[in-house]
Amino acid sequence: MPWLICTIVLWAVINTSIKKDYKTGIIESDAKGYYAYLPAVFIYHDLNFSFFNRIEKETYYDPNFYYEYLRTENNKTFDKYYVGTAICLSPFFLLGHAITVFTGLPADGYSYYYTMMVHLGALFYLLLALFGLLKLLQAYQINDKPAAVVLAAMVFGTNLFYYVVTEFAMSHLYSFTAITWFCLYTRKYFSGHENKYLVYNALLLGIITLIRPVNLLVILAIPFLSGKPEKLLTGFRHIQA
């Protein structure tokens, strides 16, 4: 089964352009708001986003990509989007920053290598999501052939592939990855009552909520993931013990 995951990720890589003219400005729409926390924290040290005008209206202005993601309340400027996606992408952003400084390109958070590394981050999270989904299917004792169909359908039968290849800074992929692992660890907890899975899920639930608060609805799936009512009750009693 790992061969299928590698094949899917390889296909995503093949469909990913690394041309410099392609990368400039490709973070668009809502993704601009999700992404903006990274340069704000690590480069400009400014959560008032005062760099917005210089970046969006001067240096990288494009009428096809321009998007106003900031709001003002009580004379304070803030990003209307949530920070979870930026947290997921921060290691790749920092690597992009290091490469940018080394190569002498503008270290402004928006030049070529920042975007390229964030795109590679999306490919990493696709791999992580598919691996977690495979583990989840195996936890339900689903055989390899049906599992292969599910993995392929999740990528090519939904808009997931699009959000990996094209709009890779949107929140959808990162929600899918975090929720998949939350479901896996929930299943594992109710199967063996190991406390480490509670810790993992507490961390995952935090990032799931920070990506998009509506994702918190995943907790409604817990009774179904537990398997049986008896397992659900036993698991909750174990938490209280």
N, C-alpha and C positions, 0 to 999 in steps of 0.2 A: 503493500500500500504506500510506503514512502515514495516509491517511484512515481505514483500518480500526483502526489503533492508537489514533487520536484518538477514534473512535467507542466503542471498548471502554473507554477511560479515562473518557470522558464518561458512559457508562452506569454505571460505578462511582461517579462523582461524584453522579449522580442518585440512586443508592441509598444515598448517605451522608448521614446526618442531621447537622445542625449545631446542633440544639437544645441548650441548656445542660443541661437535665435528662437528656438522653441521654448526654452526655459524662461526667458525674460517675460514676466508678466503673467505666467500661467496660473499662479495662485489668484483666483478670482472669486467674486461674489462673497458668500458667507465665509469662504475659506480665508479671505483677507482678515476678517475679524478673529477667527480662531488662531491664525498664525501670528497676528500682531503682538501677542504677549511675548513672543520669543525675542525679537529685536528690542522691544520695550524694556525687558528685564536684563538681558545679557549684553546689549550694546549701548542703548541710550540711557538706561537706568532711570526710566521715566514712564510711570504708569499713568501720566496725564496725556501721553501720546502726542507730545508737541512736535514730534518728527513727522506727523501725518502730512502736513502741507508740503514739506520738502520732498517727501518720498512719493506721495500720491498725486500731487499737483505740479511737481516740477521734474524731479529726476526720472521717474518712471511713468509719467502721465501717459495714459492711452484712453481715449474716450470709450473704447470697447471694453476696457477692464476696470475703469474707475468705479469705486464703490465706497460709499460713506458708511462706515461701521461704528462710528463714534456717536455718543449721545452726551448731552450736558444737563446736569441737575445740580442746583444750588451752587452754581459757578464752578462745578467740578466736571471734568471730562472723563468719560469711562467708555470702555469697550462693551458693547451690548451683548457680545457673545461670551461663551463660557470657556474656562481655561483648560479643561481636561485634554483636549486635542493637543494643545501646546505642550502639556506635560509629557504626553506620549512621545512627541516628536523632539523633545529637547535634546536627547543625546545625539541625534542626527544633525540637528541645527548646530550644536557646538562643534561637531566634527567638520561640518561645512564651514564654520567660522575659522577654524584652524587652517583648513586648506586654503581658504580665501586670503587669509593674512600671509600665508606662506607663498602664494602665487602672485601677490601684489594686486589683486583685483579689489574694487571698492568694498571695504568691510562695513557695509551699511545694512546688512541683514536681508538684502533683496537681490544681490547679484547672483551670477550663475551657480556657484557651488552650493550656496544655501539651498536653492531650489532643488538642485540635483540630489543632494543628500537627503532632503525631506522626501523626495520621491523614492529613493532607495529605502527610506524608513517605511514607506507604505508597502513596499514589496516584502520587507521583513515582517510587518504585522499581518500581511496576507498569509505568509508561511506559518506564523504563530497561530493564527486563527484556524487554518486547515488542520494543523497538528492537534490543536485542542478539540476540534470537532470530531476528528477521527477517534481520539481517546474517549470522547463522550459516547460515540456510537458503539465503541467496543465495550464500554461500561454497561450498555444495554444488550450486549451479546449479539450485536448485529454483524453478520458475516461480511467478508471482504467485498464481494460483488455488490450487494446493496449499498454498502458504505461508499464504495467508489462512485456509484450513481449519485448518491446524496452530495458528496463533495463536488463533483462536476456540476451538478444542478445548482448548488449554492453559488458557485462562481459565475457560470455561464447562463443560468436560467433566471438570474436576478440582476440587479444593477451593480452588484459588487465589483465585477470586473471593470466596469466603467469608472468607479470611484478609486480603483487602484491605478489604472492607466492614465486617466485624464484629470479628474478632480481629486487628486490624492491628498489635499489638505483639508477636505471636508471631513465631518465628524463620523460619517457612516461606517467606514471601515474600522475605526478604532472602537466604536460602540460594539460592533459585531465581534471583534476580537475579545474585548473585556467581558462581554455577556457570555460568550461561548465558554470561557474559562470559569466564569462564575457558576454556570450550569454544571460544568464538569466537577468542580470542587463541592458543590452542593450534593451532587449524586454520591460522590465519594464519602462525604461526611455522614450521610444517612445510611451508608452501607457499612461503615466501620466505626463511626463516632470518634474519629481521631481529631483532637483539638486543633492540630495544625491547619486543617482545612477551614476551620472557623476564622483563624487569623488571616489566611489567604483571602477568604471571601470578604472579610471586613475591609481589607485593602482594596480589593476589586470593586466592592460596592461604592467605596469612596470615589475611585476614578470613574466608575460608570456614571455616578451622579454628576461629577464635575464635567464630564464630556457633554451630557445633556440631562438635565434633571428629570425629564420625563422617562428616561431609561430606568429610573428607580422602580417602575412598574414590574420589572423583572422579578421582584420578590413575590409577586402573585403566582409565579411558576413553581415556587418551592414545594407546595404540597404534591405537585405532579412529579417533580424531580425526585422526591423522597421514595417514590415507588408504591408504598402502601400506607394506609392510615396508621397502622401499628408502628411502622418505621418512623413516621412523622412524629408521633407522640413520644416514642422512645428517644428520638433525637432531641426533642425539646426538653425532655426530663433530664437528659444527660447534660445539657447546657446549665440547667438549674442546680445540678448536683455539685 
